[in-house]
Amino acid sequence: MADEQVPDNTAVRVALWRAMHVQVDPPPHVLVDEIGLRLVAPNDDWRSRPDMDPVGTSRFRASMVSRARFVEDLVVERAGEGIAQYVILGAGLDTFAQRRPEIASRLTIFEIEQPATQAWKRQRLIGLGYGIPDWLRLVPVDFEANESWWDQLIAAGFDPTRPAVVASTGVTMYLTKETNASTLRQLAQLTPGSTLAMTFLLPPDHLAAADRAGLQASEKGARAAGTPFISFYTPQEMLVAAKEAGFPDAQHISGADLADRYFANRTDGLHPSSGEDFLVATT
């Protein structure tokens, strides 16, 4: 039953960090998102959780909002150019559809996620009055059972003959490089004019020294949760993987690029951690 489902721990943590950015950090806010907090509906003392320490987790919090803002800006830009399909691989508790309905309702949005997290999210969206509009397609895929996300996406109404924006954030590190390569090959077959924005974790020796302890703590937590980090890429390795998959154009967007774009001239010192970069590839 859906009411027996629980959301993924990582998805909950990201949603709470996004809300903390609004509640703890001074403006200007990179992303304003407290809808995820409404979905999770944690206990009143949720900000006392060790992983919600406002100082100790500030760089991770900044990273989460900057990557979400980057994808959102890209989607809005591409929608303005006429693209009408948006696919989120590993959607978690993404709230773009609820926060930006003026843009989202012009698209068909496909959220791909594990069945348990998505069943829970569906129930919460309905319970909070957001509902599931026709243009929002929740696509459950049991990756552990080797279900084909592409087949499920097509079954949900995705039109492979029309261009799309595809976003995949915080996913590649949990998958083997072979699985990531397979995903890239599938996405490289999208209709010309499509865009992929995908994050990847850098090897530990590529991180700023101040962030290595945080990565080690994240790795330990991921292992304890049964979802260990498996794959790391240097920027060049990821660019090569995209080219070998068939993308004619691929670019590397670093965490420093996002910091310059979204955190310049802040007076509070808020700054994203290093370690997670973007691949942006087009067909």
N, C-alpha and C positions, 0 to 999 in steps of 0.2 A: 504494500500500500504506500501511496505517496507520502502520507503523514508519518510513516516510519523511516523515511529517507532522511539523511543528514548531508549537509554540503561538505565539500572537500575542505580540509583545514587550511590549505594554502589559499584557496579562494576567499575564505572568511577573513584570513589575516590581511590580504590585499584590500578587501572592502573596508576593513576597519582602519587601515593606514590611510586610505583615501579620505575617510571621514576625519581622521585626526589632523590631516593637513588643514582642513577648514577650521577645526576647533582649536588647534594649538598654534599653528603658524600664523604670523601676521600677514595681511594682504600686501601685495597682490597674490592671489591664489592661482597656482598653475592650473588646477582643476578643481571645480566645485562639485563634489559628489558626496552627499550624505544619504542617497537612496540605498546604497549598499548597506549602510548602517541600519536603515529601516528594515531591509530584508532580513538581516541577521538577527536584529532585535536582541542584543546581548544583555546580560545582567548589568545593573547600574554601575557596577564597579569594573566594567570591562577595560577602562583605561589603566587599571592597576595590574593588568596582566604583564608578566615579564617581557613579552614580545611587543608590548605597547609603550614601553618606556619612552617618554617624549624626547629625551636627549639621546639615549643610547641607540635608538632606531631612526633618528632623524634622516640619516643619509639614505637608508633603505626606503623610508617614506617618500623622500624626494624622488628617488628613482622610480617608484611605482607611479607617482602622479605625472612625472615627465614622460614616461613611455606611453601612458594612456593619452596624454595630451598630444604627443607626436602622432599617434595613430589617428586620433580624432581630427586633428588638423588635416591629415592626409585624406581621410574619408570625405571631409567637407570640401576640400579642394577638388577631388575627383568627382564628387557628386555635382559640383558646379560645372564640370566639363561634360556631364551627361551620363556618367556611369550610374547604373541603377541597381547593382547587386553588391552586397557587402557580406562577406563570409568571415566569421570569427571562429578560428580553430582553437579549441580549449577556452571557451567563453567564460567559464567560471561564473562570477556574479557581475559580469559586465552590465552597465546601466546606460549605455549610450541611447538605446531605444527609448528609455523612460526620461532621460534628462534632455534630450535634443529631438523631441518629436517633430519639430518643424522641418528638420533635415531628414530624420529617420523615416518619416512617413512617405518620403519621396523615393525611398529605396525598398528593396526586399532584402531583409536582414536574416541571415542564416546563422544561428548560434549552435555550434557543435560542441557537445560536452558529454561526459560520462553520464549514464542514465540516472544514477542516484542523485547527484548534484542537480541535474536538470529537472528531475521530477520535483525535488524540493523547491527549486526556484520557481517553477511553474505554479505550484501551490501558493507560494508567498506572493507572487505578482497578482494572482487572482484575489487572494485574501486581502491585499492592501488596496485593491481597486484599480490597479494598473491594467489588469487584463492582458490578453494576448491578442493584439490586433492582427488582421489578416497579413500585414506586411512583415510581421515578425514570426519566423519559423524556428522553433526549438527542435533541434535535430539530435536525439540521443544516439550515441555510438558507444558500444562496449568495446573499447580498444583491447581490453584484456582477453576478450573472446575472439579477437582478430576480425571484428566486423569491419567492412570497408566503409570508411567515412565518405569516400567519393560516391559509392552507390547510394548511401543514405542521403547524401546531399542532393543527388539527382532526383531521388524519390520524393524529397521535400519540395521540389519545384524549381531547383536551380537550373538555369538555362545555360548550358556550356557553349552555346553559340554567341552569347553576349558577354562583353567584358565585365570584369568584377574587380573589387578590391578585396584582398584576403589579408587578414591579420592573424598572427600567431605570436603571442607574447607569453614568456615564462613556460614554454613547453619543451623546446628542443633539448634542454639539459636532462630531461627525464627519459628520453628515447635514445636508442642506439644510433650510431652514425648511419648504419644501413637503413634504418627506418626513416631517419631524416632525409637521406638521399632519395628514398622512394617517394616521400612526400614532395620534395622539390621537383622530381621528375614529373609527377602528376600535375603539379601547379604550373610547370613550364609549358604544359599543353593548353593552358587557358587561351581563350581568344585574344588575339593581338589587342593591345591597349589595356590589358589587365595589369594590376600592381600587387605585389606581395610585400608586406612589412613583417619581418620575422626577427625576434630577438634570439641571441645566443650568449652563452656564458664564456668568458675568456678563461684560459688556463690561469691557475693561481699566480704564477710568476709574472703575469701580465697586469696584475692588479696593483693599484697604489698600495704602499705598505700599510697605510692606515685602514685599508679595507680587507686585508687578508684574514684577520681574526674574525671579522664578520662573516666572511665566506665560509670559514671553517665551522663556525657555529651553525650557519645555514645548512651546510652539508651534514653535520651531525644530526640536526633536527629532521632533515629529509630522510636520512637513513632510519632514524627511530620511527618515523611515520610510515616506513615501508615504501617510500618513493625516493630512492637514492639518486643523486646526480650521476649521470652516466657519461654524458658527452660535453666536451669543452672544445672550443674552436678558437684559433687565432683569426683575426680578420681576414688574412690572406687565405686561410683554409676554407673559410665560409664563402668567400668570393669564388674560389676555385670550384667548390661544391655546387654553387649556383650555375656557374658556366657549364660545368660538366652535365648538369641536369637539363640544360637546354635553354636557359634564360639568355637572351641576346644582350641584356644590359643588367648590371648588378652594381650596387653601390654600398659602401660601408658608412654607416652613421654611428659615430662613437658616443659614449656617454658624455665625453667632454663637449661634443657638438651640442648635445641636448642641454648641458649645463649653460653653455654660452647662449643658447636660444631662449631658455626659460628662466634662468636664475641670475642673469647678469644684473649688476647694480643693486642686488638685495643688500640690506643693511643688517639682516639678522644672521648672516652666515650660512643659511640653509643651502645645501649643495648636495646633488645626488652622488651616491657611491660609484666607484668605478667597478667594472667587471661584467656588465651586461651591455652589449652593443646591438645595433640593428643591421640587418640586411634588408635593403630595399631593392627589389628586382622587378623588372617589367618585361612583358612579352611583346 
